[in-house]
Amino acid sequence: MLIPFAKVQLVDEDNKLGDPTSLKLILKTFDPKVDYLKLVQLEPPVVKIINIEEEKTREREYEARVRLSRRIAIEDKELQVPWHAAIGDLQHKAKTARSLIEKGDRVQLVFARRAGAGKTRWITDAEKEEIVALFADALSPVATRWKEDDRSRKVIWVSYWKPLESISAGVRQKIMDGIVEKRQETIDKKEERRIRQQDKERRAAERRAAKGV
């Protein structure tokens, strides 16, 4: 970025502001391949010498934190559970709900009549309690209710579950471990490329030496 001022004030590493100085003089004090001059304030004009590699590192770390926050953000999942489903189907739904919880998501279980059920036998309150209890038994080892069940509508029962803190912590740690592992793989590959390049340059130098160049 072109700095449109003849004189500026330089902020040093201790964030101390220097006296107004010629911009040209400041530009001669650092290697532009290593650092660059950033205008941090317009009035009065204030500049700071920024290390290019350190700036890239900070940007990568910020992007990594943003990606991490997105990945560990809790999502609300809704699972429809028909009251008249067969026991095997109910057990399968319960396993699905548990797998979502174990991934760190919150789950809303919506118990209701199946669409197009027609003249299906009306389910009793006791039967509803048994079905909801089946899900509670499946989820209780890994989850807890984060909100009272909603039974305001006659044929619909909504149950709200979230992961236990130990489950959430485990999910976060697993994500962090994956990020660290991927970062280490990137570092290792970069080091391998550097070693190969050094080896290539060494062999080229040996060939030149053998030819007496």
C-alpha atoms as one frame of an Amber mdcrd trajectory, in Angstrom:
protein
   0.000   0.000   0.000   1.358   3.393  -1.008   1.662   5.747   1.975   0.770
   9.286   0.778   2.699  11.208   3.431   6.181  12.730   3.359   6.549  12.598
   7.140   5.147  10.014   9.508   5.509   8.826  13.086   6.836   5.318  13.649
   5.474   2.990  16.331   8.278   0.795  17.686   8.091  -2.773  19.059   7.157
  -1.426  22.507   4.283   0.578  20.977   6.098   3.841  21.682   5.402   6.627
  19.220   8.429   8.312  17.662   8.848  11.858  16.413   7.733  12.875  12.906
  10.309  11.421  10.508  10.839  11.358   6.763   9.039   8.406   5.206  11.981
   7.836   2.859  14.371   7.490   5.813  12.144   4.932   7.517  11.847   2.898
   4.309  15.638   2.562   4.254  15.750   0.987   7.731  14.332  -2.450   6.829
  14.506  -5.142   4.152  11.270  -5.048   2.076  11.635  -8.791   1.459  11.306
  -9.389   5.199   9.169  -6.498   6.463   6.707  -3.962   5.147   5.477  -0.590
   6.379   1.835  -0.409   7.420  -0.149   2.798   7.836  -2.040   2.316  11.110
  -3.425   5.832  11.546  -4.235   8.660   9.136  -4.345  11.734  11.373  -1.641
  12.232  12.347  -0.025   9.658  10.018   1.394   6.774  12.050   3.185   3.744
  10.606   4.484   0.447  11.911   7.054  -2.005  10.558   5.399  -5.406  10.153
   7.256  -8.679   9.685   5.756 -10.390   6.643   6.157 -13.956   7.909   4.808
 -13.118  11.373   1.814 -11.394   9.785   1.080 -14.484   7.682   1.372 -16.652
  10.790  -1.101 -14.453  12.674  -3.516 -14.605   9.745  -3.260 -18.400   9.588
  -3.825 -18.666  13.342  -6.857 -16.382  13.131  -8.318 -18.411  10.267  -7.685
 -21.598  12.244  -9.527 -20.159  15.260 -12.465 -19.160  13.052 -12.611 -22.640
  11.512 -12.386 -24.200  14.966 -15.189 -22.036  16.368 -17.387 -23.052  13.431
 -16.602 -26.730  13.843 -17.262 -26.811  17.588 -20.398 -24.654  17.392 -23.415
 -26.539  18.718 -26.012 -27.323  16.075 -29.669 -28.046  16.767 -30.897 -31.189
  15.059 -34.544 -32.192  14.843 -35.578 -35.831  14.775 -39.160 -36.817  13.967
 -40.439 -39.825  15.909 -43.837 -41.294  14.900 -45.847 -42.481  17.897 -47.012
 -45.582  16.047 -43.565 -46.684  14.816 -42.562 -50.299  15.427 -40.273 -50.940
  18.394 -37.343 -51.679  16.081 -37.826 -48.344  14.323 -38.034 -46.525  17.660
 -34.793 -48.144  18.817 -33.125 -47.136  15.549 -34.321 -43.534  16.026 -32.934
 -43.566  19.561 -29.539 -44.738  18.267 -29.601 -41.975  15.654 -30.367 -39.382
  18.327 -27.528 -40.686  20.474 -25.058 -40.568  17.578 -25.969 -36.904  16.973
 -25.464 -36.138  20.665 -22.071 -37.874  20.621 -21.044 -35.592  17.742 -21.721
 -32.600  20.011 -25.115 -31.537  18.641 -28.292 -30.736  20.528 -31.304 -32.816
  19.551 -34.996 -31.996  19.510 -37.099 -35.127  19.536 -40.493 -34.409  18.006
 -42.935 -37.189  18.868 -46.057 -36.974  16.701 -48.523 -38.950  14.629 -47.143
 -40.080  11.301 -48.390 -38.005   8.374 -51.171 -39.840   6.558 -51.700 -42.212
   9.460 -55.440 -42.092   8.790 -57.559 -44.047  11.258 -54.625 -45.389  13.229
 -55.541 -46.322  16.794 -55.216 -43.386  19.189 -52.162 -43.812  21.379 -52.663
 -43.563  25.141 -50.774 -41.221  27.462 -49.178 -44.232  29.154 -47.860 -45.491
  25.816 -46.465 -42.040  25.064 -44.666 -42.038  28.405 -43.128 -45.427  27.606
 -41.854 -44.261  24.213 -40.354 -41.064  25.620 -38.774 -43.106  28.431 -37.190
 -45.429  25.856 -35.388 -42.439  24.352 -34.472 -41.055  27.767 -32.862 -44.373
  28.717 -30.839 -44.361  25.482 -29.703 -40.743  25.807 -29.170 -40.309  29.560
 -25.620 -41.781  29.575 -24.438 -39.078  27.145 -26.974 -36.259  27.391 -29.223
 -34.215  29.618 -32.405 -32.256  29.045 -31.599 -28.575  28.541 -35.215 -27.456
  28.450 -38.504 -28.753  29.800 -40.421 -30.989  27.437 -43.055 -29.186  25.376
 -46.414 -30.920  25.707 -48.557 -27.898  24.885 -50.054 -29.579  21.815 -52.209
 -32.649  22.289 -50.650 -34.988  19.732 -47.095 -33.588  19.753 -44.441 -33.987
  22.432 -41.070 -32.261  22.008 -38.088 -33.312  24.113 -34.866 -31.238  24.194
 -31.495 -32.911  24.760 -27.911 -31.642  24.802 -24.562 -33.434  25.286 -23.076
 -33.808  28.742 -20.107 -31.484  29.280 -17.773 -34.488  29.213 -19.090 -35.385
  25.747 -18.775 -31.797  24.478 -15.230 -31.561  25.859 -14.317 -34.815  24.146
 -15.673 -33.555  20.819 -13.695 -30.309  21.139 -10.525 -32.213  22.008 -10.982
 -34.561  19.067 -11.347 -31.596  16.712  -8.280 -29.916  18.212  -6.254 -33.127
  17.881  -7.266 -33.354  14.230  -6.219 -29.760  13.578  -2.874 -30.261  15.335
  -2.261 -33.490  13.398  -3.094 -31.829  10.078  -0.860 -28.866  10.924   2.001
 -31.227  11.786   1.512 -33.056   8.486   1.798 -29.721   6.672   4.987 -28.874
   8.575   6.456 -32.321   7.855   5.681 -32.051   4.130   7.232 -28.593   4.012
  10.354 -29.918   5.726  10.533 -32.835   3.275  10.350 -30.419   0.343  13.090
 -28.285   1.900  15.359 -31.309   2.380  14.732 -32.492  -1.192  15.550 -29.028
  -2.502  18.747 -28.901  -0.448  19.723 -32.344  -1.704  19.021 -31.282  -5.285
  21.140 -28.156  -4.886  23.945 -30.186  -3.252  24.028 -32.681  -6.137  24.012
 -29.839  -8.657  26.936 -28.208  -6.828  28.838 -31.527  -6.807  28.308 -31.934
 -10.571  29.556 -28.419 -11.203  32.589 -29.064  -8.988  33.328 -32.311 -10.843
  33.282 -30.421 -14.141  35.553 -27.772 -12.688  32.970 -25.016 -13.102
